C-alpha cells in the first residue's frame, strides 16, 4: 500500500471469507487505522460478501466465493447493482475461494454483454485440511489486474512465491 500510494490513489477492499471471518476483518480494520490520515488511501472493510467498484467503464465485483454460485454472478451483478451494470461495458468478478487458477467466462444471453469471472490463486500454504483432501501442489501466488478506464482489463500480473 505504501509503495502504491506514491503513484496513485489506492482502494483496499476486504472480502470476508470462511477461513478467517473475524481475524480477517480485524486485520483489515487495523491496517485501515494505520492509513487513517492518508488522503489517497481508502478502505472498504464492510462485512458484506460482494463488493462492487466502478472504474470508468469497468464494473468490478470482488467476493471470497464460498457463497453465491459462479453461474449466478452475472445476474447477481445486474440485479444487485443495476445502475452500475447499465453504466459499464466491461464487467469482471474476482473470486478467491478455490486457491488455484481457474477461468470461467459467462454470457448472460445473445443480447447481453458478458462478464469475465476470474478465480485467483492464494498466497496461503496448504494446511492439514488441504493435504487430506488432495488440494496440494498449487503454486502460492498473488495476482493483480490493470484496468483501462474505457478499454477494460489490459494486463494481468502474478507474483508466485
MDTraj code that builds the backbone (N, CA, C; nanometers):
import mdtraj as md
import numpy as np

residues = "UNK UNK UNK UNK UNK UNK UNK UNK UNK UNK UNK UNK UNK UNK UNK UNK UNK UNK UNK UNK UNK UNK UNK UNK UNK UNK UNK UNK UNK UNK UNK UNK UNK UNK UNK UNK UNK UNK UNK UNK UNK UNK UNK UNK UNK UNK UNK UNK UNK UNK UNK UNK UNK UNK UNK UNK UNK UNK UNK UNK UNK UNK UNK UNK UNK UNK UNK UNK UNK UNK UNK UNK UNK UNK UNK UNK UNK UNK UNK UNK UNK UNK UNK UNK UNK UNK UNK UNK UNK UNK UNK UNK UNK UNK UNK UNK UNK UNK UNK UNK UNK UNK UNK UNK UNK UNK UNK UNK UNK UNK UNK UNK UNK UNK UNK UNK UNK UNK UNK UNK UNK UNK UNK UNK UNK UNK UNK UNK UNK UNK UNK UNK UNK UNK UNK UNK UNK UNK UNK UNK UNK UNK UNK UNK UNK UNK UNK UNK UNK UNK UNK UNK UNK UNK UNK UNK UNK UNK UNK UNK UNK".split()
xyz = np.array([
    [0.0842, -0.1187, 0.0000],
    [0.0000, 0.0000, 0.0000],
    [0.0880, 0.1241, 0.0000],
    [0.1919, 0.1232, 0.0839],
    [0.2807, 0.2391, 0.0921],
    [0.3528, 0.2636, -0.0398],
    [0.3897, 0.1586, -0.1093],
    [0.4571, 0.1759, -0.2375],
    [0.3594, 0.2273, -0.3427],
    [0.2403, 0.1699, -0.3486],
    [0.1419, 0.2100, -0.4491],
    [0.0928, 0.3526, -0.4294],
    [0.0760, 0.3956, -0.3041],
    [0.0206, 0.5281, -0.2776],
    [0.1131, 0.6408, -0.3232],
    [0.2383, 0.6080, -0.3546],
    [0.3299, 0.7083, -0.4084],
    [0.2959, 0.7440, -0.5529],
    [0.2227, 0.6535, -0.6215],
    [0.1955, 0.6716, -0.7639],
    [0.0492, 0.7005, -0.7962],
    [-0.0426, 0.6552, -0.7111],
    [-0.1851, 0.6694, -0.7426],
    [-0.2674, 0.6522, -0.6163],
    [-0.3946, 0.6870, -0.6256],
    [-0.4864, 0.6592, -0.5156],
    [-0.4997, 0.5079, -0.5010],
    [-0.5177, 0.4608, -0.3793],
    [-0.5254, 0.3175, -0.3512],
    [-0.6568, 0.2883, -0.2802],
    [-0.7320, 0.1929, -0.3324],
    [-0.8535, 0.1448, -0.2673],
    [-0.8275, 0.0020, -0.2216],
    [-0.8432, -0.0221, -0.0934],
    [-0.8229, -0.1545, -0.0361],
    [-0.9601, -0.2105, -0.0013],
    [-0.9906, -0.3285, -0.0558],
    [-1.1218, -0.3891, -0.0362],
    [-1.1055, -0.5196, 0.0405],
    [-1.1719, -0.5290, 0.1540],
    [-1.1725, -0.6516, 0.2350],
    [-1.2946, -0.7343, 0.1962],
    [-1.2719, -0.8625, 0.1668],
    [-1.3801, -0.9577, 0.1436],
    [-1.3760, -1.0632, 0.2530],
    [-1.4824, -1.0738, 0.3338],
    [-1.4826, -1.1768, 0.4379],
    [-1.4781, -1.3159, 0.3766],
    [-1.4163, -1.4087, 0.4480],
    [-1.4051, -1.5452, 0.3963],
    [-1.4456, -1.6462, 0.5024],
    [-1.4633, -1.7678, 0.4590],
    [-1.4970, -1.8755, 0.5514],
    [-1.3747, -1.9209, 0.6319],
    [-1.2562, -1.8760, 0.5961],
    [-1.1336, -1.9179, 0.6630],
    [-1.1012, -1.8327, 0.7852],
    [-1.1257, -1.7032, 0.7740],
    [-1.0807, -1.6116, 0.8789],
    [-1.1784, -1.4954, 0.8958],
    [-1.3050, -1.5277, 0.9089],
    [-1.4101, -1.4260, 0.9094],
    [-1.3799, -1.3132, 1.0081],
    [-1.3504, -1.3468, 1.1311],
    [-1.3279, -1.2442, 1.2331],
    [-1.1858, -1.1878, 1.2263],
    [-1.0862, -1.2745, 1.2196],
    [-0.9487, -1.2246, 1.2210],
    [-0.9164, -1.1478, 1.0937],
    [-0.9735, -1.1866, 0.9806],
    [-0.9520, -1.1121, 0.8568],
    [-1.0073, -0.9715, 0.8663],
    [-1.1263, -0.9587, 0.9245],
    [-1.1845, -0.8262, 0.9436],
    [-1.0974, -0.7425, 1.0371],
    [-1.0548, -0.8035, 1.1476],
    [-0.9731, -0.7278, 1.2443],
    [-0.8414, -0.6825, 1.1821],
    [-0.7806, -0.7667, 1.0980],
    [-0.6570, -0.7275, 1.0303],
    [-0.6831, -0.6103, 0.9355],
    [-0.7887, -0.6212, 0.8536],
    [-0.8208, -0.5130, 0.7597],
    [-0.8507, -0.3840, 0.8343],
    [-0.9238, -0.3927, 0.9428],
    [-0.9581, -0.2749, 1.0215],
    [-0.8324, -0.2129, 1.0848],
    [-0.7422, -0.2969, 1.1325],
    [-0.6172, -0.2469, 1.1917],
    [-0.5305, -0.1773, 1.0876],
    [-0.5189, -0.2383, 0.9695],
    [-0.4382, -0.1768, 0.8640],
    [-0.5018, -0.0445, 0.8206],
    [-0.6350, -0.0402, 0.8144],
    [-0.7012, 0.0853, 0.7765],
    [-0.6739, 0.1942, 0.8801],
    [-0.6612, 0.1566, 1.0063],
    [-0.6291, 0.2546, 1.1111],
    [-0.4909, 0.3154, 1.0892],
    [-0.3969, 0.2350, 1.0421],
    [-0.2612, 0.2831, 1.0165],
    [-0.2626, 0.3935, 0.9087],
    [-0.3541, 0.3791, 0.8104],
    [-0.3600, 0.4728, 0.6980],
    [-0.4726, 0.5752, 0.7137],
    [-0.5266, 0.5918, 0.8341],
    [-0.6448, 0.6764, 0.8512],
    [-0.6229, 0.8228, 0.8142],
    [-0.5007, 0.8714, 0.8141],
    [-0.4741, 1.0106, 0.7779],
    [-0.4258, 1.0257, 0.6338],
    [-0.4152, 0.9139, 0.5634],
    [-0.3703, 0.9192, 0.4238],
    [-0.4854, 0.9672, 0.3358],
    [-0.4584, 1.0718, 0.2578],
    [-0.5629, 1.1292, 0.1741],
    [-0.5922, 1.0461, 0.0497],
    [-0.4969, 0.9630, 0.0075],
    [-0.5193, 0.8877, -0.1159],
    [-0.5274, 0.7365, -0.0937],
    [-0.5586, 0.6942, 0.0284],
    [-0.5813, 0.5518, 0.0566],
    [-0.7195, 0.5381, 0.1193],
    [-0.8026, 0.4560, 0.0552],
    [-0.9383, 0.4316, 0.1042],
    [-0.9568, 0.2833, 0.1336],
    [-1.0280, 0.2532, 0.2407],
    [-1.0548, 0.1148, 0.2793],
    [-1.2043, 0.0882, 0.2772],
    [-1.2404, -0.0312, 0.2304],
    [-1.3776, -0.0807, 0.2408],
    [-1.3693, -0.2075, 0.3253],
    [-1.3987, -0.1940, 0.4536],
    [-1.3896, -0.3067, 0.5467],
    [-1.5278, -0.3601, 0.5833],
    [-1.6303, -0.3225, 0.5081],
    [-1.7656, -0.3720, 0.5341],
    [-1.7659, -0.5245, 0.5238],
    [-1.8506, -0.5908, 0.5999],
    [-1.8504, -0.7375, 0.6006],
    [-1.9456, -0.7992, 0.4984],
    [-2.0052, -0.7191, 0.4077],
    [-2.0873, -0.7802, 0.3025],
    [-1.9976, -0.8636, 0.2118],
    [-2.0550, -0.9656, 0.1498],
    [-1.9744, -1.0640, 0.0769],
    [-1.9350, -1.0222, -0.0641],
    [-2.0159, -0.9418, -0.1305],
    [-1.9806, -0.8965, -0.2646],
    [-1.9630, -0.7452, -0.2610],
    [-1.8472, -0.7006, -0.3083],
    [-1.8160, -0.5579, -0.3119],
    [-1.8110, -0.5133, -0.4578],
    [-1.8777, -0.4038, -0.4866],
    [-1.8835, -0.3500, -0.6220],
    [-1.8002, -0.2233, -0.6315],
    [-1.7333, -0.2111, -0.7441],
    [-1.6441, -0.0981, -0.7661],
    [-1.6541, -0.0609, -0.9128],
    [-1.6693, 0.0674, -0.9416],
    [-1.6711, 0.1128, -1.0795],
    [-1.5487, 0.1964, -1.1074],
    [-1.4800, 0.1608, -1.2142],
    [-1.3660, 0.2374, -1.2615],
    [-1.3901, 0.2663, -1.4085],
    [-1.4329, 0.3856, -1.4390],
    [-1.4661, 0.4212, -1.5766],
    [-1.5752, 0.3293, -1.6287],
    [-1.5471, 0.2607, -1.7370],
    [-1.6420, 0.1678, -1.7989],
    [-1.6306, 0.0264, -1.7435],
    [-1.5599, 0.0084, -1.6332],
    [-1.5386, -0.1234, -1.5730],
    [-1.6266, -0.1413, -1.4503],
    [-1.7018, -0.2502, -1.4472],
    [-1.7734, -0.2934, -1.3274],
    [-1.6925, -0.4084, -1.2692],
    [-1.6495, -0.3919, -1.1456],
    [-1.5649, -0.4926, -1.0821],
    [-1.6333, -0.5363, -0.9538],
    [-1.6518, -0.6673, -0.9386],
    [-1.7049, -0.7213, -0.8133],
    [-1.5992, -0.8158, -0.7574],
    [-1.5765, -0.8043, -0.6271],
    [-1.4865, -0.8972, -0.5598],
    [-1.5664, -0.9709, -0.4539],
    [-1.5345, -1.0977, -0.4380],
    [-1.6004, -1.1798, -0.3379],
    [-1.5094, -1.2966, -0.3042],
    [-1.5222, -1.3480, -0.1831],
    [-1.4414, -1.4646, -0.1489],
    [-1.4803, -1.5833, -0.2358],
    [-1.6086, -1.6032, -0.2553],
    [-1.6528, -1.7083, -0.3465],
    [-1.7054, -1.8332, -0.2798],
    [-1.7181, -1.8330, -0.1481],
    [-1.7703, -1.9515, -0.0801],
    [-1.9218, -1.9446, -0.0656],
    [-1.9853, -1.8416, -0.1194],
    [-2.1301, -1.8254, -0.1072],
    [-2.2003, -1.8494, -0.2389],
    [-2.2284, -1.7423, -0.3096],
    [-2.3043, -1.7495, -0.4348],
    [-2.2327, -1.8362, -0.5375],
    [-2.3101, -1.9083, -0.6151],
    [-2.2543, -1.9938, -0.7203],
    [-2.1988, -1.9074, -0.8338],
    [-2.0913, -1.9552, -0.8946],
    [-2.0267, -1.8797, -1.0013],
    [-2.1246, -1.8465, -1.1136],
    [-2.2080, -1.9431, -1.1518],
    [-2.3023, -1.9240, -1.2614],
    [-2.4081, -1.8186, -1.2329],
    [-2.4270, -1.7843, -1.1055],
    [-2.5250, -1.6814, -1.0686],
    [-2.4665, -1.5404, -1.0705],
    [-2.3359, -1.5283, -1.0857],
    [-2.2721, -1.3967, -1.0744],
    [-2.3227, -1.2941, -1.1751],
    [-2.3407, -1.3278, -1.3046],
    [-2.3887, -1.2239, -1.3965],
    [-2.5235, -1.1655, -1.3540],
    [-2.6177, -1.2492, -1.3178],
    [-2.7489, -1.1995, -1.2777],
    [-2.7430, -1.1271, -1.1435],
    [-2.6616, -1.1753, -1.0510],
    [-2.6441, -1.1049, -0.9240],
    [-2.5867, -0.9651, -0.9461],
    [-2.4870, -0.9562, -1.0320],
    [-2.4258, -0.8267, -1.0596],
    [-2.5272, -0.7296, -1.1193],
    [-2.6059, -0.7787, -1.2138],
    [-2.7047, -0.6928, -1.2800],
    [-2.8183, -0.6539, -1.1861],
    [-2.8607, -0.7457, -1.0996],
    [-2.9751, -0.7159, -1.0125],
    [-2.9352, -0.6423, -0.8844],
    [-2.8164, -0.6691, -0.8308],
    [-2.7739, -0.6016, -0.7085],
    [-2.7258, -0.4588, -0.7341],
    [-2.6769, -0.4348, -0.8534],
    [-2.6248, -0.3024, -0.8846],
    [-2.6630, -0.2647, -1.0282],
    [-2.7931, -0.2474, -1.0549],
    [-2.8387, -0.2251, -1.1926],
    [-2.7856, -0.0980, -1.2569],
    [-2.7669, 0.0084, -1.1800],
    [-2.7172, 0.1320, -1.2400],
    [-2.5733, 0.1164, -1.2866],
    [-2.4903, 0.0505, -1.2043],
    [-2.3521, 0.0279, -1.2450],
    [-2.3471, -0.0639, -1.3660],
    [-2.4333, -0.1658, -1.3686],
    [-2.4409, -0.2570, -1.4837],
    [-2.4719, -0.1774, -1.6097],
    [-2.5675, -0.0847, -1.5997],
    [-2.6090, -0.0050, -1.7149],
    [-2.5007, 0.0933, -1.7582],
    [-2.4220, 0.1411, -1.6630],
    [-2.3224, 0.2443, -1.6915],
    [-2.1882, 0.1894, -1.7393],
    [-2.1719, 0.0573, -1.7446],
    [-2.0412, -0.0009, -1.7785],
    [-2.0501, -0.0927, -1.8994],
    [-1.9359, -0.1097, -1.9656],
    [-1.9252, -0.2012, -2.0798],
    [-1.8458, -0.3267, -2.0461],
    [-1.7538, -0.3163, -1.9513],
    [-1.6650, -0.4276, -1.9159],
    [-1.6969, -0.4689, -1.7733],
    [-1.7209, -0.6006, -1.7536],
    [-1.7631, -0.6466, -1.6209],
    [-1.6782, -0.7668, -1.5787],
    [-1.6274, -0.7589, -1.4542],
    [-1.5361, -0.8606, -1.4035],
    [-1.5757, -0.9012, -1.2631],
    [-1.5642, -1.0295, -1.2349],
    [-1.5819, -1.0810, -1.0998],
    [-1.4522, -1.1516, -1.0616],
    [-1.3959, -1.1120, -0.9484],
    [-1.2720, -1.1718, -0.8981],
    [-1.3050, -1.2492, -0.7712],
    [-1.2758, -1.3802, -0.7741],
    [-1.3126, -1.4729, -0.6689],
    [-1.1858, -1.5428, -0.6201],
    [-1.1749, -1.5679, -0.4880],
    [-1.0502, -1.6256, -0.4378],
    [-1.0696, -1.7418, -0.3419],
    [-1.1819, -1.8091, -0.3475],
    [-1.2093, -1.9187, -0.2543],
    [-1.1363, -2.0486, -0.2890],
    [-1.1190, -2.0775, -0.4172],
    [-1.0680, -2.2097, -0.4562],
    [-0.9164, -2.2249, -0.4474],
    [-0.8417, -2.1163, -0.4385],
    [-0.6975, -2.1183, -0.4141],
    [-0.6148, -2.1766, -0.5285],
    [-0.6745, -2.1989, -0.6440],
    [-0.5964, -2.2433, -0.7583],
    [-0.6547, -2.1793, -0.8836],
    [-0.5772, -2.1728, -0.9882],
    [-0.6132, -2.0976, -1.1073],
    [-0.7236, -2.1663, -1.1849],
    [-0.8302, -2.0931, -1.2120],
    [-0.9383, -2.1370, -1.2996],
    [-0.9915, -2.0148, -1.3708],
    [-1.0407, -2.0332, -1.4912],
    [-1.1056, -1.9238, -1.5625],
    [-1.2400, -1.9724, -1.6132],
    [-1.3390, -1.8878, -1.5994],
    [-1.4731, -1.9156, -1.6488],
    [-1.5224, -1.7904, -1.7187],
    [-1.5882, -1.8045, -1.8330],
    [-1.6482, -1.6900, -1.8988],
    [-1.7969, -1.7161, -1.9115],
    [-1.8771, -1.6170, -1.8765],
    [-2.0214, -1.6294, -1.8796],
    [-2.0783, -1.5274, -1.9755],
    [-2.1800, -1.5645, -2.0519],
    [-2.2590, -1.4701, -2.1279],
    [-2.4002, -1.4798, -2.0756],
    [-2.4602, -1.3661, -2.0454],
    [-2.5962, -1.3660, -1.9937],
    [-2.6964, -1.3978, -2.1035],
    [-2.6622, -1.3772, -2.2260],
    [-2.7503, -1.4054, -2.3385],
    [-2.6987, -1.3342, -2.4617],
    [-2.7589, -1.3652, -2.5754],
    [-2.7133, -1.3094, -2.7021],
    [-2.7156, -1.1565, -2.7033],
    [-2.8195, -1.0985, -2.6433],
    [-2.8351, -0.9534, -2.6457],
    [-2.7712, -0.8838, -2.5262],
    [-2.7048, -0.9593, -2.4384],
    [-2.6480, -0.9012, -2.3180],
    [-2.4964, -0.9176, -2.3185],
    [-2.4254, -0.8170, -2.2688],
    [-2.2803, -0.8326, -2.2607],
    [-2.2423, -0.9356, -2.1556],
    [-2.1280, -0.9980, -2.1734],
    [-2.0826, -1.0997, -2.0793],
    [-2.0027, -1.0413, -1.9653],
    [-1.9729, -1.1266, -1.8701],
    [-1.8797, -1.0906, -1.7636],
    [-1.7658, -1.1906, -1.7682],
    [-1.6531, -1.1526, -1.7154],
    [-1.5414, -1.2447, -1.7006],
    [-1.5250, -1.2729, -1.5527],
    [-1.5271, -1.4004, -1.5155],
    [-1.5069, -1.4409, -1.3770],
    [-1.3693, -1.5038, -1.3665],
    [-1.2896, -1.4518, -1.2780],
    [-1.1520, -1.4981, -1.2611],
    [-1.1357, -1.5546, -1.1205],
    [-1.0919, -1.6806, -1.1114],
    [-1.0635, -1.7423, -0.9819],
    [-0.9147, -1.7253, -0.9550],
    [-0.8828, -1.6610, -0.8443],
    [-0.7451, -1.6238, -0.8151],
    [-0.6713, -1.7284, -0.7329],
    [-0.5409, -1.7316, -0.7505],
    [-0.4558, -1.8152, -0.6665],
    [-0.4495, -1.7568, -0.5263],
    [-0.3976, -1.8344, -0.4341],
    [-0.3865, -1.7898, -0.2960],
    [-0.2399, -1.7826, -0.2543],
    [-0.2068, -1.6845, -0.1700],
    [-0.0717, -1.6812, -0.1144],
    [-0.0565, -1.7761, 0.0038],
    [-0.1667, -1.8408, 0.0449],
    [-0.1648, -1.9287, 0.1626],
    [-0.1045, -2.0648, 0.1296],
    [-0.0288, -2.1167, 0.2223],
    [0.0273, -2.2510, 0.2082],
    [-0.0807, -2.3548, 0.2386],
    [-0.0612, -2.4769, 0.1890],
    [-0.1537, -2.5855, 0.2190],
    [-0.1452, -2.6202, 0.3668],
    [-0.2606, -2.6478, 0.4263],
    [-0.2640, -2.6911, 0.5657],
    [-0.3109, -2.8366, 0.5704],
    [-0.3407, -2.8873, 0.6889],
    [-0.3831, -3.0263, 0.7038],
    [-0.5090, -3.0592, 0.6250],
    [-0.6062, -2.9682, 0.6243],
    [-0.7313, -2.9912, 0.5502],
    [-0.7032, -3.0044, 0.4013],
    [-0.6192, -2.9151, 0.3455],
    [-0.5859, -2.9204, 0.2034],
    [-0.5141, -3.0515, 0.1706],
    [-0.4215, -3.0920, 0.2568],
    [-0.3482, -3.2155, 0.2326],
    [-0.4414, -3.3358, 0.2362],
    [-0.5289, -3.3430, 0.3354],
    [-0.6221, -3.4544, 0.3484],
    [-0.7119, -3.4672, 0.2250],
    [-0.7531, -3.3533, 0.1677],
    [-0.8448, -3.3552, 0.0538],
    [-0.7738, -3.3528, -0.0814],
    [-0.6418, -3.3579, -0.0809],
    [-0.5659, -3.3641, -0.2058],
    [-0.5493, -3.2314, -0.2772],
    [-0.5707, -3.1207, -0.2066],
    [-0.5549, -2.9886, -0.2678],
    [-0.4144, -2.9357, -0.2402],
    [-0.3158, -3.0050, -0.2940],
    [-0.1773, -2.9645, -0.2728],
    [-0.1100, -2.9436, -0.4077],
    [0.0016, -2.8762, -0.4068],
    [0.0806, -2.8599, -0.5287],
    [0.0515, -2.7337, -0.6074],
    [-0.0555, -2.6617, -0.5759],
    [-0.0832, -2.5366, -0.6467],
    [0.0176, -2.4313, -0.6018],
    [0.0696, -2.3524, -0.6960],
    [0.1677, -2.2511, -0.6545],
    [0.1024, -2.1417, -0.5695],
    [0.1746, -2.0994, -0.4674],
    [0.1292, -1.9863, -0.3874],
    [0.1577, -1.8597, -0.4677],
    [0.0580, -1.7732, -0.4784],
    [0.0752, -1.6540, -0.5605],
    [-0.0274, -1.5484, -0.5236],
    [0.0041, -1.4264, -0.5590],
    [-0.0935, -1.3184, -0.5555],
    [-0.1048, -1.2647, -0.6975],
    [-0.2221, -1.2136, -0.7315],
    [-0.2467, -1.1652, -0.8661],
    [-0.3056, -1.0258, -0.8625],
    [-0.2781, -0.9508, -0.9648],
    [-0.3322, -0.8166, -0.9789],
    [-0.3737, -0.7941, -1.1229],
    [-0.4608, -0.6980, -1.1430],
    [-0.5150, -0.6711, -1.2756],
    [-0.5170, -0.5210, -1.2993],
    [-0.4799, -0.4814, -1.4184],
    [-0.4795, -0.3411, -1.4556],
    [-0.5943, -0.3185, -1.5527],
    [-0.6782, -0.2214, -1.5177],
    [-0.7947, -0.1885, -1.5998],
    [-0.7776, -0.0495, -1.6582],
    [-0.8060, -0.0362, -1.7862],
    [-0.8086, 0.0943, -1.8519],
    [-0.9484, 0.1520, -1.8320],
    [-0.9616, 0.2828, -1.8091],
    [-1.0937, 0.3394, -1.7797],
    [-1.1990, 0.3109, -1.8871],
    [-1.1588, 0.3047, -2.0140],
    [-1.2570, 0.2777, -2.1195],
    [-1.2310, 0.1465, -2.1919],
    [-1.1106, 0.0935, -2.1833],
    [-1.0745, -0.0258, -2.2595],
    [-1.0858, -0.1575, -2.1855],
    [-1.1253, -0.1556, -2.0593],
    [-1.1359, -0.2800, -1.9835],
    [-1.0012, -0.3266, -1.9310],
    [-0.9963, -0.4536, -1.8939],
    [-0.8717, -0.5087, -1.8382],
    [-0.7665, -0.5165, -1.9476],
    [-0.6506, -0.4597, -1.9198],
    [-0.5449, -0.4544, -2.0202],
    [-0.4214, -0.5345, -1.9805],
    [-0.4123, -0.5743, -1.8527],
    [-0.2949, -0.6503, -1.8105],
    [-0.3261, -0.7300, -1.6842],
    [-0.2568, -0.8411, -1.6703],
    [-0.2651, -0.9239, -1.5506],
    [-0.1242, -0.9429, -1.4973],
    [-0.1128, -0.9394, -1.3658],
    [0.0163, -0.9566, -1.3000],
    [0.0061, -1.0723, -1.2018],
    [0.1125, -1.1480, -1.1896],
    [0.1161, -1.2549, -1.0907],
    [0.2535, -1.2578, -1.0259],
    [0.2535, -1.2803, -0.8959],
    [0.3783, -1.2992, -0.8229],
    [0.3688, -1.4346, -0.7548],
    [0.4485, -1.5285, -0.8018],
    [0.4489, -1.6633, -0.7457],
    [0.5575, -1.6706, -0.6407],
    [0.5235, -1.7216, -0.5213],
    [0.6176, -1.7298, -0.4102],
    [0.7017, -1.8557, -0.4226],
])
top = md.Topology()
chain = top.add_chain()
for i, resn in enumerate(residues, 1):
    res = top.add_residue(resn, chain, resSeq=i)
    for name in ("N", "CA", "C"):
        top.add_atom(name, md.element.get_by_symbol(name[0]), res)
traj = md.Trajectory(xyz[None], top)
